Amino acid sequence: MTEEEFKKLEWATDKLQQAINSNERIAASRANIEFHRLLYSYSRNNFHPKDYGFIMAFFSNFLFIRP
């Protein structure tokens, strides 16, 4: 992992923590998805890219249909 990638993960972690601390559930969910999207892409694991896309689409849609 590059230094730039590590800094982006730190940024994503800070964003998630801020949303949790502010009790902003939707923002926290989005930040969590973004963190894991970055983590997956930085792993350079191309073994299950279709599965990952399906999972992210599911969780992204879940955010918009929940009250």
GIKASUL-V298132 format. One record per residue. N is the residue number from 1. RES is the residue in one small letter. PHI is phi in whole degrees, 0 to 359 (NA if undefined). Layout:
BEGIN
N,RES,PHI  N,RES,PHI
END
This chain:
BEGIN
1,m,NA  2,t,279  3,e,298  4,e,296  5,e,297  6,f,299  7,k,296  8,k,293  9,l,294  10,e,298  11,w,300  12,a,296  13,t,294  14,d,297  15,k,298  16,l,296  17,q,296  18,q,298  19,a,294  20,i,296  21,n,297  22,s,270  23,n,58  24,e,263  25,r,295  26,i,293  27,a,298  28,a,294  29,s,296  30,r,295  31,a,294  32,n,296  33,i,297  34,e,298  35,f,302  36,h,289  37,r,296  38,l,297  39,l,302  40,y,296  41,s,293  42,y,285  43,s,288  44,r,57  45,n,266  46,n,261  47,f,291  48,h,231  49,p,295  50,k,293  51,d,298  52,y,297  53,g,300  54,f,296  55,i,297  56,m,294  57,a,296  58,f,300  59,f,292  60,s,296  61,n,293  62,f,301  63,l,298  64,f,271  65,i,259  66,r,274  67,p,291
END
